[in-house]
Amino acid sequence: MPAIKLHLEDAEYNAVERYATLLNVKPEAVAYAALNRLMLDARNPDLRTEIAQTWDWHRHNLPLWSDSAHGPHGYEGKRDSEPEPSRYVPNERTP
């Protein structure tokens, strides 16, 4: 069976894993569902551009849905920012 490997930063994986845990599934199920939704919209001409742009910027930036990464603060004299959970991924089950 062919395989596709997806390499994620820790901040990306943590958000996916937390969401999968909330759904009581494996992270692979979340990734497969995301791919399924994307492929069902494959006729959308804007999708080609979005895929190319996402692939290009992902090497330098984390996506909005990921947890934030620990990093230096942009202003002098401020403490380094601490990692935070994604605001796009719920932290607990909702009914």
Secondary structure, DSSP 8 states (H G I E B T S, - for coil): ---------HHHHHHHHHHHHHHTS-HHHHHHHHHHHHHHTTT-HHHHHHHHHHHHHTTT---TTS----B--SSTTS--B-----SSS-SS---
